[in-house]
């Protein structure tokens, strides 16, 4: 998950998070990130397969903002966040 200075969250998957954030901030990603940029990584999980990562992405995208913020807070505290 990435967030910009306007407090806008964006959820996605990639093999290289740092490169992908740079790509978004150069306004070369989705149409959404072309308009809204200056993102920073605020939450990150690693999965062994693309299928598992996509499943988790879909799950998180369905959540309300408050639940996503709680996940970000746990991540920043170094707490375990992965779902079984």
RAQUINOR-V440558 format. One record per run of one state. SS is the DSSP state (a for helix, b for strand, c for the rest). FROM is the first residue (numbers start at 0). TO is the last residue. If there is no record, write none. Layout:
BEGIN
ss: [SS & SS]
from: [FROM & FROM]
to: [TO & TO]
END
This chain:
BEGIN
ss: [c & b & c & b & c & a & c & a & c & b & c & a & c & a & c]
from: [0 & 1 & 3 & 8 & 10 & 16 & 25 & 30 & 35 & 39 & 41 & 49 & 62 & 64 & 76]
to: [0 & 2 & 7 & 9 & 15 & 24 & 29 & 34 & 38 & 40 & 48 & 61 & 63 & 75 & 83]
END
